[in-house]
Amino acid sequence: MIDLPPVIGHRGAAGLAPENTLASFRRAAALGVAMVEFDARLTADRQPVVFHDDTLERTTDGAGAVAARSLAELKRLDAGSWFAPQFGGERIATLDEVLILCLTLGLGINLEIKPDRGREAETARVVLACAAGRWPASAPVPLVSSFIGDCLAVAREQAPAWPRGLLVEGVPEGWRDRAAEYGCTAIHADHRRLDREAVAEVRNSGLSVLAYTVNDAARALELRGMGVCSVFSDYPQSS
């Protein structure tokens, strides 16, 4: 198990700075957030970068698939101006850059493995090798999560001491078997799909329940009353 804070910064502080950028993680730390979540995926040249979407259009001035671009090509893109002019010139961060910054800022991490189709195991292996090479045993243990079973299976094999979270939308039938298969200690679910009964069922099995993405303080309080252990928020100062 892992010591979970009540609020985890979603992609840093994604409501206050461009998501998954170094600026977003700095903003989360400035708010006193103890832990942040972010997404890691691979470039065309197998470099792990911190980026959520499969494609570039929503959060950069580029276009096309992240997986079709080299790291050098991605580093030339502006990943901040879409959010606000003052973030112009913010770059897509490598996983190593984010890990170094989180260590410097004293932030715990939830590392979500976000593979492209057909690169599930490869993405997990590369991402976890990078993280294991950078993250010291003296730092708080990372939480590794994914929607993809193959990624969690690699995590169980490659980083067995790091706890794993199974990402789902609602708590599905057969969740116990899936969690057991990948050695997961937590279920991460869409808060809109959670009710008291589902939360109690998971908690009574000995697993933690984390809820995403909760940007309303009243809803966060309600979820905690239901037994949810931690919420992911774009505005972690108010959840």
Residue pairs with C-beta under 8 A, 6 or more apart in sequence:
1 163
1 185
1 208
2 140
2 141
2 143
2 163
2 185
2 186
2 208
3 140
4 35
4 143
4 208
4 210
4 229
4 230
5 33
5 34
5 35
5 108
5 230
6 220
6 224
6 230
6 231
7 33
7 220
7 230
7 231
7 232
7 233
7 236
7 239
8 33
8 35
8 36
8 37
8 110
8 210
8 230
8 231
8 232
8 233
8 236
9 24
9 25
9 28
9 31
9 33
9 35
9 36
9 37
9 232
9 233
9 236
10 19
10 36
10 37
10 212
10 213
10 232
10 233
10 234
10 236
11 19
11 20
11 24
11 36
11 37
11 38
11 39
11 52
11 234
12 19
12 20
12 21
12 23
12 24
12 25
12 26
12 27
12 28
12 36
12 38
13 24
13 25
13 27
13 28
13 31
13 33
13 234
13 235
13 236
13 237
14 20
14 24
14 234
15 215
15 233
15 234
15 235
16 24
16 27
16 31
16 234
16 235
17 23
17 24
17 26
17 27
17 83
17 87
18 24
18 59
18 79
18 80
18 82
18 83
18 84
18 87
18 90
19 52
19 59
19 83
19 234
20 38
20 39
20 50
20 51
20 52
20 59
20 93
20 98
21 79
21 80
21 87
21 90
21 91
21 92
21 93
22 90
22 91
22 93
22 97
22 98
22 101
23 80
23 87
23 90
25 36
25 38
25 98
25 101
25 102
25 105
25 107
26 101
26 105
28 36
28 107
28 236
29 105
29 106
29 107
31 236
31 237
32 237
33 107
33 236
33 237
34 107
34 108
35 107
35 108
35 109
35 110
35 140
36 102
36 107
36 108
36 109
36 110
37 109
37 110
37 112
37 145
37 232
38 50
38 98
38 109
38 110
38 111
38 112
39 50
39 51
39 52
39 112
39 114
40 48
40 49
40 50
40 95
40 111
40 112
40 113
40 114
40 123
40 127
41 48
41 49
41 51
41 66
41 67
41 114
41 115
41 116
41 123
41 127
42 48
42 49
42 67
42 115
42 116
42 119
42 122
42 123
42 126
42 127
43 49
43 66
43 67
43 69
43 70
43 71
43 74
44 67
44 68
44 69
44 70
45 70
45 71
46 122
46 126
47 70
47 71
47 94
48 94
48 95
48 96
48 123
48 126
48 127
48 130
49 66
49 71
49 74
49 92
49 93
49 94
49 95
50 92
50 93
50 94
50 95
50 97
50 98
51 59
51 66
51 92
51 114
52 59
52 114
53 59
53 66
54 65
54 66
54 67
54 116
55 63
55 64
55 65
55 66
56 62
56 63
56 64
56 65
56 66
56 69
56 74
56 77
57 63
58 82
59 79
59 82
59 83
60 77
60 78
60 79
60 82
60 92
61 77
61 78
61 81
61 82
62 69
62 74
62 77
65 116
66 74
66 116
67 116
67 119
71 94
74 92
75 91
75 92
77 91
77 92
78 88
78 89
78 90
78 91
79 90
79 91
79 92
80 87
80 88
80 89
80 90
81 87
81 88
81 89
81 90
93 101
95 127
95 130
95 131
96 130
96 134
99 109
99 130
99 131
99 134
99 135
100 134
101 107
102 108
102 109
103 134
103 135
103 136
103 139
108 140
108 142
108 143
109 135
109 142
109 143
110 142
110 143
110 144
110 145
110 165
111 127
111 131
111 142
111 143
111 144
111 145
112 144
112 145
112 146
112 167
113 123
113 124
113 127
113 128
113 144
113 145
113 146
113 148
113 151
113 155
114 123
114 146
115 122
115 123
115 124
115 146
115 148
115 150
115 151
116 123
120 148
120 150
120 151
121 150
121 151
121 153
121 154
123 151
124 146
124 150
124 151
124 152
124 154
124 155
124 158
125 154
125 158
128 144
128 154
128 155
128 158
128 159
129 158
131 142
131 159
132 158
132 159
135 142
141 161
141 162
141 163
142 162
143 162
143 163
143 164
143 165
143 186
144 152
144 155
144 159
144 162
144 163
144 164
144 165
145 164
145 165
145 166
145 167
145 186
145 188
146 152
146 155
146 166
146 167
147 167
147 168
149 178
149 181
149 182
152 164
152 166
152 182
152 183
152 184
153 181
153 182
155 162
155 164
155 182
156 164
156 182
156 183
160 183
163 184
163 185
163 186
164 182
164 183
164 184
164 185
164 186
165 184
165 185
165 186
165 187
165 188
165 208
165 210
166 175
166 178
166 179
166 182
166 184
166 186
166 187
166 188
167 188
167 189
168 175
168 187
168 188
168 189
168 190
169 189
169 190
169 193
170 189
170 190
170 193
170 194
170 198
171 187
171 189
171 193
171 194
171 198
171 201
171 202
172 178
175 187
175 202
176 205
178 184
179 187
179 207
184 207
185 207
185 208
186 207
186 208
186 209
186 210
186 229
187 202
187 207
187 208
187 209
187 210
188 210
188 211
188 212
188 232
189 198
189 209
189 210
189 211
189 212
190 211
190 212
191 211
191 212
191 213
191 214
191 219
191 223
191 228
191 231
194 209
194 211
194 223
194 226
194 228
195 226
196 226
196 227
199 209
199 223
199 226
199 227
199 228
200 226
200 227
202 208
202 209
203 209
203 227
208 229
208 230
209 227
209 228
209 229
210 228
210 229
210 230
210 231
210 232
211 223
211 228
211 230
211 231
211 232
212 231
212 232
213 232
213 233
213 234
214 220
214 223
214 231
214 232
214 233
214 239
215 233
215 234
215 235
215 239
216 239
217 238
217 239
220 231
220 233
220 239
223 231
224 231
231 239
233 239
